[in-house]
Structures are given as C-alpha cells and as structure tokens.
Amino acid sequence: MSDIVTGTIETRCKQAKVASRALALAKREQKDAALRGMAAALQETAGAVLAAN
C-alpha cells in the first residue's frame, strides 16, 4: 500500500474516532439528523460510487 493511501486511511480513522466521541454525546434528534444526511449523500453519489467500483 502506498504512503498516500496509508496516510489517508490513518487520517480517516482519526477523524472517525473524534466523530464517534461527539456522536456518543449527541441527542437522539441530532443522531437521526446525521443519519438522514448520510443517507441523502449516499443516494446523491450512488451512481459515482457504483461506477468507480
């Protein structure tokens, strides 16, 4: 694996860890809103994701 890919993966993992702490403290409404936002983003980019894979 290249250093660029490894660095990207490490960066994303660190970001996920920070986000998980914030999400653990969030209220249900905030979590639900975050999930709806993620679902909308996935729907909007599904074509590009499928084409890339």
C-alpha atoms as a printed R data frame, in Angstrom:
   type eleno elety resid chain resno       x      y       z
1  ATOM     1    CA   MET     A     1   0.000  0.000   0.000
2  ATOM     2    CA   SER     A     2   1.344  3.425  -0.864
3  ATOM     3    CA   ASP     A     3   2.213  6.028   1.752
4  ATOM     4    CA   ILE     A     4  -0.536  8.257   0.358
5  ATOM     5    CA   VAL     A     5  -3.194  5.578   0.821
6  ATOM     6    CA   THR     A     6  -1.865  4.657   4.266
7  ATOM     7    CA   GLY     A     7  -1.860  8.318   5.290
8  ATOM     8    CA   THR     A     8  -5.396  8.776   4.010
9  ATOM     9    CA   ILE     A     9  -6.625  5.724   5.892
10 ATOM    10    CA   GLU     A    10  -4.923  6.861   9.098
11 ATOM    11    CA   THR     A    11  -6.419 10.346   8.734
12 ATOM    12    CA   ARG     A    12  -9.916  8.966   8.190
13 ATOM    13    CA   CYS     A    13  -9.585  6.671  11.203
14 ATOM    14    CA   LYS     A    14  -8.549  9.584  13.413
15 ATOM    15    CA   GLN     A    15 -11.462 11.646  12.117
16 ATOM    16    CA   ALA     A    16 -13.855  8.784  12.802
17 ATOM    17    CA   LYS     A    17 -12.585  8.464  16.364
18 ATOM    18    CA   VAL     A    18 -13.157 12.165  17.022
19 ATOM    19    CA   ALA     A    19 -16.601 11.993  15.425
20 ATOM    20    CA   SER     A    20 -17.556  8.936  17.484
21 ATOM    21    CA   ARG     A    21 -16.902 10.831  20.698
22 ATOM    22    CA   ALA     A    22 -19.110 13.709  19.600
23 ATOM    23    CA   LEU     A    23 -21.792 11.311  18.414
24 ATOM    24    CA   ALA     A    24 -21.773  9.478  21.739
25 ATOM    25    CA   LEU     A    25 -22.756 12.731  23.470
26 ATOM    26    CA   ALA     A    26 -25.317 13.797  20.865
27 ATOM    27    CA   LYS     A    27 -29.032 13.699  21.471
28 ATOM    28    CA   ARG     A    28 -31.188 11.264  19.536
29 ATOM    29    CA   GLU     A    29 -32.540 14.025  17.284
30 ATOM    30    CA   GLN     A    30 -29.010 15.011  16.338
31 ATOM    31    CA   LYS     A    31 -28.052 11.417  15.596
32 ATOM    32    CA   ASP     A    32 -31.168 10.934  13.498
33 ATOM    33    CA   ALA     A    33 -30.399 14.102  11.539
34 ATOM    34    CA   ALA     A    34 -26.840 12.924  10.942
35 ATOM    35    CA   LEU     A    35 -28.075  9.570   9.654
36 ATOM    36    CA   ARG     A    36 -30.578 11.253   7.334
37 ATOM    37    CA   GLY     A    37 -27.798 13.462   5.987
38 ATOM    38    CA   MET     A    38 -25.523 10.490   5.367
39 ATOM    39    CA   ALA     A    39 -28.318  8.591   3.641
40 ATOM    40    CA   ALA     A    40 -29.058 11.566   1.386
41 ATOM    41    CA   ALA     A    41 -25.378 11.924   0.494
42 ATOM    42    CA   LEU     A    42 -25.155  8.226  -0.368
43 ATOM    43    CA   GLN     A    43 -28.228  8.444  -2.568
44 ATOM    44    CA   GLU     A    44 -26.854 11.509  -4.366
45 ATOM    45    CA   THR     A    45 -23.495  9.869  -5.065
46 ATOM    46    CA   ALA     A    46 -24.610  6.268  -5.607
47 ATOM    47    CA   GLY     A    47 -24.041  6.429  -9.348
48 ATOM    48    CA   ALA     A    48 -20.467  7.653  -8.989
49 ATOM    49    CA   VAL     A    49 -19.714  5.106  -6.262
50 ATOM    50    CA   LEU     A    50 -21.053  2.238  -8.345
51 ATOM    51    CA   ALA     A    51 -19.189  3.420 -11.445
52 ATOM    52    CA   ALA     A    52 -15.917  3.607  -9.515
53 ATOM    53    CA   ASN     A    53 -16.315  0.095  -8.198
